[in-house]
């Protein structure tokens, strides 16, 4: 009788691809943050009780292959950065310590996510599913997300007026929440979450949705590359940054708009026989119309000005994580006026609600748990 195959066994091609990608990530992190650290030998380990390790004697950095199988690549990179922080202590600080002050300073230099910079010993056996972990229950932010979730469910109403009112109440809820933090001058903790497109390129719709998120949902965003360890290929993604509750809503909104815009385009194309090249014009119109709808004020002019002012703390967080950021441009349409006007009209009546099918985002977090 033949033994059953071990799903954890790696073929040579996968092992080599993962190792090369980890080496590429190591090099990119050093370059991004101008770190005077040499390259090292990276090994895929078999340990299940420890996600990564750095051995200063052998100068080997190890990442568990079980981690790569079980978690998104963004988590793998944070574990890699944790181990690189240990390397930084060895190679740059010339110290010998585990998780002391030098290690914490190294984590700051490498911009290690707070959950991954644990100073209590080994990393948690179950790291959070994303770089922006869900807010625990019984907090102000959790209650905000619960209220938003209920309002988004009401926005599924077939009554267009009721649906629009529910979405407007979500906007007001978040606007007042952020306004209150501004007025209290409360300390702000920022997180980030990488949304993988599962595609090699970002298209115009991704850029337009990113603009909507940054203008109306209290976050900032950067296009990034991320790795699909199962497909052994790089994909484009959007790194969304902001307060945790804002990032969670923005992530949900991205997936909703991506799914809904494609559905509306396919419906338009079927009804009109529009050519594929008219998609850009339709998307331009759709998100221009939707953006105009979102500019309907939910606060007084003075409050609106306060909320819409750029958050200097968030801008600093973005510059800190992406110190060599370059602006990118995406071509628009300008060929099919009918597609543009059809998209614009539909954008003016578009309402975000809870009934997304397919990937609703949030990877099991609050807003996305029923939307998948």
C-alpha positions in Angstrom: 0.0 0.0 0.0 1.5 3.4 -1.0 1.8 6.0 1.7 -0.5 9.0 1.4 1.3 12.1 0.0 2.4 14.7 2.6 0.8 18.0 1.7 3.6 19.8 3.5 6.3 18.4 1.3 7.9 20.9 -1.1 9.1 20.1 -4.6 12.4 21.5 -5.5 10.9 24.2 -7.8 8.7 25.6 -5.1 11.5 25.5 -2.5 13.8 27.4 -4.9 11.1 30.0 -5.8 10.3 30.7 -2.2 13.9 31.0 -1.2 14.7 33.4 -4.1 11.6 35.5 -3.2 12.7 35.8 0.4 16.2 36.9 -0.8 14.6 39.5 -3.0 12.4 40.7 -0.1 15.5 40.9 2.1 17.3 43.0 -0.5 14.3 45.3 -1.2 13.8 46.0 2.5 17.5 46.9 2.9 17.3 49.2 -0.1 14.0 50.8 0.9 15.2 51.8 4.3 18.8 52.5 3.5 20.0 49.8 5.9 23.8 49.0 6.0 23.3 45.3 6.3 24.9 42.6 4.2 23.1 39.8 2.3 22.7 36.6 4.2 21.9 32.9 3.5 18.2 32.3 3.8 17.0 28.8 4.6 13.4 27.3 4.5 13.0 25.6 7.8 10.7 22.7 8.9 9.9 24.0 12.4 6.2 24.3 13.4 6.8 25.9 16.8 8.9 28.9 15.6 8.1 30.9 12.5 11.6 32.3 12.0 15.1 32.5 13.4 18.5 34.3 13.0 21.7 32.5 13.9 24.5 35.0 14.2 27.1 32.2 14.4 26.3 30.6 11.1 24.8 33.8 9.7 21.7 31.9 8.5 18.2 33.4 8.6 15.5 30.8 8.6 11.8 31.1 7.7 9.4 28.3 8.3 7.9 26.8 5.2 4.7 26.0 7.2 4.3 29.8 7.8 4.4 30.4 4.0 1.8 27.7 3.4 -0.6 28.9 6.1 -0.5 32.7 5.9 -0.5 35.6 3.4 2.8 36.8 2.1 2.4 40.1 4.0 2.7 38.1 7.2 5.8 36.2 5.9 7.4 39.6 5.2 6.7 40.8 8.7 8.3 37.7 10.2 11.3 38.2 7.8 11.6 41.8 9.0 11.5 40.6 12.7 14.5 38.3 12.0 16.2 41.0 10.0 15.9 43.2 13.1 17.9 40.5 15.0 20.5 40.6 12.1 20.6 44.4 12.4 21.5 44.1 16.1 24.3 41.7 15.3 25.7 43.4 12.2 25.1 47.1 12.7 24.8 47.6 16.5 27.4 44.9 17.3 25.3 43.7 20.2 24.3 40.4 21.6 20.7 40.5 22.9 17.3 38.9 22.2 14.4 41.4 22.5 16.0 44.2 24.4 16.1 48.0 23.6 18.5 47.4 20.7 16.1 45.0 19.1 13.2 47.4 19.5 15.2 50.2 17.9 16.0 47.8 15.0 12.3 47.0 14.6 11.6 50.7 14.3 14.4 51.1 11.7 12.8 48.2 9.7 9.3 49.4 10.3 8.2 46.0 11.7 4.5 45.8 12.4 3.8 46.1 16.2 2.4 42.6 16.5 5.6 41.2 14.9 7.9 43.3 17.1 6.9 41.3 20.2 9.5 41.8 22.9 8.1 39.0 25.1 10.0 36.1 23.5 9.1 34.1 20.5 6.5 35.3 18.0 2.9 34.2 18.5 2.0 30.8 17.0 -1.0 32.3 15.2 -0.1 35.7 13.8 -3.0 37.9 12.7 -4.3 37.4 9.2 -3.0 40.7 7.8 -0.8 43.6 8.9 -3.9 45.4 10.3 -5.4 43.0 12.9 -9.0 43.3 13.8 -10.0 45.5 16.6 -10.9 43.5 19.8 -14.5 43.6 21.0 -15.7 46.2 23.6 -13.7 49.1 22.2 -14.9 52.3 20.6 -13.6 51.2 17.2 -15.3 47.8 17.4 -18.6 49.4 18.2 -18.1 51.8 15.3 -17.6 48.9 12.9 -20.6 47.1 14.2 -22.8 50.2 13.7 -21.4 50.6 10.2 -22.0 46.9 9.4 -25.7 47.3 10.4 -26.1 50.4 8.3 -24.5 48.7 5.3 -27.0 45.9 5.7 -29.8 48.5 5.6 -28.3 49.9 2.5 -29.3 46.7 0.7 -32.9 48.0 0.7 -34.7 48.0 -2.7 -36.0 51.4 -1.8 -33.4 53.7 -3.4 -34.0 56.6 -1.0 -33.7 54.3 2.1 -30.5 52.7 0.7 -28.9 56.1 0.0 -29.9 57.4 3.4 -28.2 54.3 5.1 -25.0 54.9 3.1 -25.1 58.6 4.0 -25.4 57.7 7.7 -22.3 55.5 7.4 -20.4 58.4 6.0 -21.6 60.7 8.7 -20.8 58.1 11.4 -17.2 57.9 10.2 -16.9 61.6 9.6 -18.0 62.4 13.2 -15.8 59.7 14.6 -12.7 61.2 12.9 -13.8 64.7 13.7 -14.0 63.8 17.4 -10.4 62.4 17.3 -9.2 65.6 15.7 -11.0 67.8 18.3 -9.6 65.8 21.1 -6.2 65.8 19.5 -6.1 62.1 20.4 -3.0 60.1 19.8 -3.3 58.2 16.5 -2.1 54.7 16.0 -1.8 53.9 12.3 -1.8 50.5 10.6 -1.6 49.2 7.1 -3.2 46.4 5.1 -2.1 45.2 1.7 -4.9 44.3 -0.7 -3.7 41.9 -3.3 -5.3 42.3 -6.7 -4.3 38.7 -7.7 -3.2 40.3 -11.0 0.1 41.2 -12.4 -1.0 44.8 -13.2 -3.2 47.5 -11.6 -5.7 48.9 -14.0 -7.6 52.2 -14.2 -10.4 51.0 -12.0 -7.8 50.2 -9.2 -6.4 53.7 -9.5 -9.8 55.3 -9.5 -11.0 53.3 -6.5 -7.7 54.2 -4.7 -8.5 57.9 -5.3 -12.0 57.4 -3.9 -10.6 55.8 -0.7 -8.1 58.6 -0.2 -10.5 61.4 -0.7 -13.5 60.1 1.2 -12.5 57.3 3.6 -9.7 58.8 5.8 -6.9 56.6 4.5 -3.9 56.9 2.2 -2.7 54.2 -0.2 0.3 53.2 -2.3 0.5 50.7 -5.1 2.9 47.8 -4.2 4.0 44.4 -5.3 3.1 41.4 -3.3 3.9 37.7 -3.8 1.5 34.7 -4.3 3.3 31.8 -2.8 0.9 29.3 -4.2 1.1 30.6 -7.8 4.8 31.4 -7.4 4.3 34.8 -9.0 4.2 38.5 -8.1 1.0 40.4 -8.1 0.1 44.1 -7.8 -1.7 45.3 -4.7 -2.7 48.4 -2.8 -1.2 49.1 0.6 -4.0 51.0 2.6 -2.8 53.0 5.6 -4.7 54.8 8.3 -6.4 54.3 11.7 -7.5 50.7 12.0 -11.2 51.3 11.8 -10.7 53.4 8.7 -8.5 50.8 7.1 -11.1 48.1 7.7 -13.9 50.1 6.1 -11.7 51.1 3.2 -10.7 47.6 2.5 -14.3 46.5 2.4 -15.2 49.4 0.1 -12.3 48.6 -2.3 -13.6 45.0 -2.8 -17.2 46.2 -3.1 -16.4 48.8 -5.7 -14.2 46.5 -7.6 -16.8 43.8 -7.8 -19.7 46.2 -8.5 -17.9 48.3 -11.1 -17.1 45.2 -13.1 -20.6 43.9 -12.9 -22.0 47.3 -14.1 -19.6 47.4 -17.0 -20.5 43.9 -18.1 -24.2 44.9 -17.9 -23.6 48.0 -20.0 -21.6 46.1 -22.5 -24.2 43.5 -23.0 -27.0 46.1 -23.3 -25.1 48.4 -25.8 -22.6 46.1 -27.5 -19.8 48.5 -26.5 -16.3 47.5 -27.5 -13.8 46.4 -24.8 -11.8 49.6 -25.2 -14.8 51.6 -23.9 -14.2 50.1 -20.4 -11.9 52.9 -19.4 -14.4 55.5 -20.4 -17.2 53.7 -18.5 -15.0 53.4 -15.4 -14.0 57.1 -15.6 -17.6 58.1 -15.7 -18.7 55.7 -13.0 -16.2 56.8 -10.4 -16.5 60.5 -11.3 -20.3 60.2 -10.7 -19.8 58.2 -7.5 -17.2 60.8 -6.3 -19.6 63.6 -6.9 -22.2 61.7 -4.9 -19.8 61.3 -2.0 -19.1 65.1 -2.0 -22.6 65.7 -0.7 -21.8 67.2 2.7 -22.8 65.3 5.9 -21.2 67.8 8.2 -21.1 71.6 8.4 -18.6 73.4 6.1 -16.3 74.1 9.0 -16.4 70.5 10.2 -15.9 69.2 6.7 -12.8 71.3 6.2 -11.4 70.0 9.4 -12.0 66.3 8.5 -10.8 66.7 5.0 -7.6 68.4 5.9 -4.6 66.1 5.4 -3.6 64.2 8.5 0.0 65.1 9.1 0.6 62.0 11.3 -0.8 59.7 8.5 1.3 61.4 5.9 4.4 60.9 8.1 3.5 57.3 8.6 3.3 56.9 4.8 6.6 58.6 4.2 8.2 56.6 6.9 7.1 53.3 5.3 7.8 54.5 1.7 10.7 57.0 1.9 11.5 56.7 -1.8 7.9 56.9 -3.0 7.4 58.0 -6.6 4.2 59.2 -8.2 2.5 56.9 -10.7 0.1 57.8 -13.5 -2.7 55.7 -15.1 -4.0 56.5 -18.6 -7.7 57.4 -18.9 -10.3 57.0 -21.6 -11.7 59.7 -23.9 -13.0 57.6 -26.8 -16.6 56.6 -26.0 -18.9 59.4 -24.7 -21.8 57.0 -24.5 -19.9 54.7 -22.1 -18.7 57.7 -20.0 -22.2 59.2 -19.6 -23.7 55.8 -18.9 -21.1 55.1 -16.2 -21.5 58.6 -14.8 -25.3 58.2 -14.4 -24.8 54.8 -12.6 -22.1 56.2 -10.4 -24.5 58.9 -9.2 -26.9 56.2 -8.0 -24.3 53.7 -6.7 -24.7 52.7 -3.1 -22.3 50.7 -1.0 -24.0 48.0 0.9 -23.4 44.6 2.6 -24.4 42.2 -0.1 -21.1 41.6 -1.9 -20.6 38.1 -3.4 -17.1 36.8 -4.1 -14.1 38.3 -2.3 -15.5 40.9 0.0 -12.1 41.5 1.6 -11.3 41.9 5.3 -10.2 38.2 5.4 -12.7 37.2 8.1 -12.8 40.5 9.9 -15.9 42.3 11.0 -17.2 44.0 7.9 -16.3 41.1 5.5 -17.4 38.1 7.6 -20.8 37.8 5.9 -19.8 39.1 2.6 -17.6 36.4 1.3 
